[in-house]
Amino acid sequence: MEFFPTLNPNVQRSSAMIWFWISLLVLLHNSRGVLSDSNYLIGLGSYDITGPAADVNMMGYANMDQIASGVHFRLRARAFIVAEPQGNRVVFVNLDACMASQLVTIKVLERLKARYGNLYTENNVAISGIHTHAGPGGYLQYVVYIVTSLGFVRQSFDVIVDGIEQSIIQAHKNLRPGSIFVNKGELLDAGVNRSPSAYLNNPAAER
């Protein structure tokens, strides 16, 4: 996965799982034998949202000393569109960022409306972050979230909005027949992204 320096190894592990499922979806997407009787169209898109490479506070820990000092891996927005032919559709965008924001979503929806009319709106577009604390901050609209970045950082904001829009454009352009599969099972060693000592305070039956 793609992050700035000082990334928590546990976040890397969770991100690796995201890539696993993305790769599986792509594999199913490109498997002609499996998709022959599909009732869905599926589109995938990915675009760079790395943003400022240095001297910007990272979003998440509210630590003014956590300043970016170079690029370790590129950050990306990854878009997935699932559509019924001539029917409903939904867009899910996953960001290599701590979270999305209302302002980011509003600006993305404005651009999509200008490009596609009412095809993509607040009713069918979801934007989510992977909760990494190792990407540049300053892109949210509320004061409490941008105190440690010393205010709004236009470069962070613009690159995220641009990347989301471009990833959705890519996904829209490559819509093609695909299938959706739901699997149920036990997934081990994939959610260790909090303090192990704090986790042990949970009742034994819940661990």
NORKA-V963597 format. One record per residue. N is the residue number from 1. RES is the residue in one small letter. PSI is psi in whole degrees, -180 to 180 (NA if undefined). NEAR is the number of other ideal C-beta (glycine too) atoms within 12 Angstrom. Layout:
N	RES	PSI	NEAR
N	RES	PSI	NEAR
This chain:
1	m	-178	30
2	e	114	34
3	f	169	39
4	f	173	40
5	p	164	22
6	t	21	23
7	l	133	33
8	n	129	27
9	p	-31	16
10	n	-35	23
11	v	-38	32
12	q	-41	27
13	r	-45	23
14	s	-38	28
15	s	-35	34
16	a	-35	22
17	m	-39	23
18	i	-45	29
19	w	-36	23
20	f	-47	17
21	w	-34	22
22	i	-45	25
23	s	-39	16
24	l	-41	19
25	l	-43	31
26	v	-41	22
27	l	-46	19
28	l	-37	25
29	h	-40	30
30	n	5	19
31	s	100	19
32	r	-38	15
33	g	-38	11
34	v	-31	19
35	l	10	22
36	s	-33	11
37	d	26	11
38	s	147	24
39	n	11	18
40	y	155	28
41	l	137	29
42	i	134	36
43	g	142	33
44	l	143	36
45	g	151	31
46	s	135	30
47	y	149	31
48	d	133	25
49	i	30	44
50	t	-44	32
51	g	-160	41
52	p	133	31
53	a	-15	24
54	a	159	18
55	d	23	18
56	v	133	35
57	n	140	36
58	m	148	40
59	m	127	43
60	g	-52	29
61	y	-7	23
62	a	41	18
63	n	113	17
64	m	-15	15
65	d	-8	12
66	q	84	26
67	i	134	26
68	a	140	33
69	s	30	19
70	g	174	18
71	v	122	23
72	h	-55	23
73	f	155	23
74	r	148	21
75	l	149	42
76	r	156	37
77	a	132	43
78	r	121	41
79	a	142	40
80	f	127	38
81	i	130	38
82	v	124	31
83	a	146	28
84	e	132	19
85	p	125	16
86	q	24	9
87	g	-149	13
88	n	158	18
89	r	160	29
90	v	145	26
91	v	130	41
92	f	125	31
93	v	126	44
94	n	124	40
95	l	141	46
96	d	69	47
97	a	166	45
98	c	-42	38
99	m	169	27
100	a	-174	36
101	s	160	30
102	q	-42	17
103	l	-43	26
104	v	-47	38
105	t	-44	32
106	i	-46	21
107	k	-39	26
108	v	-45	41
109	l	-35	32
110	e	-43	20
111	r	-41	23
112	l	-38	34
113	k	-41	18
114	a	-30	15
115	r	-41	18
116	y	7	24
117	g	-133	10
118	n	21	15
119	l	-40	24
120	y	118	36
121	t	-176	21
122	e	-15	17
123	n	-19	14
124	n	14	24
125	v	122	35
126	a	131	26
127	i	126	38
128	s	154	25
129	g	157	36
130	i	2	39
131	h	26	28
132	t	143	40
133	h	21	32
134	a	36	42
135	g	159	50
136	p	144	45
137	g	-163	43
138	g	11	38
139	y	1	44
140	l	163	31
141	q	-9	20
142	y	139	17
143	v	-43	13
144	v	-27	11
145	y	-14	27
146	i	13	27
147	v	-49	18
148	t	-17	27
149	s	7	37
150	l	39	15
151	g	-175	20
152	f	134	24
153	v	102	29
154	r	-38	21
155	q	-40	24
156	s	-47	40
157	f	-50	35
158	d	-42	24
159	v	-32	33
160	i	-46	45
161	v	-47	35
162	d	-45	26
163	g	-40	41
164	i	-47	49
165	e	-47	36
166	q	-35	28
167	s	-37	38
168	i	-39	42
169	i	-45	31
170	q	-48	26
171	a	-39	39
172	h	-40	29
173	k	-29	18
174	n	25	24
175	l	131	28
176	r	166	25
177	p	135	25
178	g	170	33
179	s	154	25
180	i	128	22
181	f	140	18
182	v	126	6
183	n	149	11
184	k	131	6
185	g	-178	7
186	e	125	8
187	l	114	14
188	l	151	9
189	d	39	12
190	a	-6	18
191	g	25	17
192	v	78	20
193	n	21	24
194	r	177	17
195	s	121	12
196	p	-39	13
197	s	-38	8
198	a	-37	11
199	y	-36	16
200	l	-11	12
201	n	-13	12
202	n	153	13
203	p	143	8
204	a	-37	8
205	a	-20	5
206	e	-10	8
207	r	NA	13
